[in-house]
């Protein structure tokens, strides 16, 4: 989390003077969240954004906006590449 906050502060996505408060709030969340809540999370059926929203948005209001920003980051170019594949299939079908 410290590294992510540092990257966001360097990119001016969040104010650098709030990083310590955000890190403290996230550490507090990790300390106070019951282990049962974390262990009951099922990645195949549950959504990580819903889980964090439920846990962070009520008691840890400083950390939630930053976590929400992290959750919407793109994980790669898969969507763009998929579009190219679809376009290639359409071109091939139209040439026949």
Residue pairs with C-beta under 8 A, 6 or more apart in sequence:
1 23
1 26
1 27
2 23
4 70
5 14
5 19
5 22
5 23
5 66
6 19
8 14
8 66
8 69
9 15
9 16
9 19
13 69
14 22
14 66
14 69
18 62
21 62
22 62
22 63
22 66
25 60
25 62
25 63
26 60
26 63
26 66
26 67
28 60
29 55
29 56
29 59
29 60
29 63
32 59
33 55
37 55
41 48
41 51
48 71
49 68
49 71
52 64
52 67
52 68
52 71
53 64
53 68
56 63
56 64
56 67
57 64
